[in-house]
């Protein structure tokens, strides 16, 4: 019986951590859409240097994915 509580706590913690992580990531991506400097910073961290045209394309691509995935 002493093993049940830690296992249940671990499972609940993992689930809550995942949910919080998803909401945080969505919020960061939403901020990035409206802030080109943030998008440029992320690209630079990934090793890419984006010019203005590429930056606009990246913002448009992110706005196109804003609605989420739709399944048929």
ABEGO torsion letter per residue (X at the ends): XAAAAAAAAAAAAAAAAAAAAAAAAAAAAAAAAABAAAAAAAAAAAGBBBBAAAAAAAAAAAAAAAAEBBBX
